[in-house]
């Protein structure tokens, strides 16, 4: 899943762009729940 947008790390700080790809897994070991397997930035 691709997430992108802008984020500010503190109050009144300038917003910075970001782009991340989140990887999920769902298999027999997760009891049918989706789990975050990794996050790629860039």
Number of C-alpha atoms within 10 A of each C-alpha: 8 11 10 12 10 10 12 11 9 8 7 7 9 10 13 10 9 12 13 14 14 14 14 13 13 13 10 7 8 10 8 10 11 12 12 10 10 10 13 10 11 8
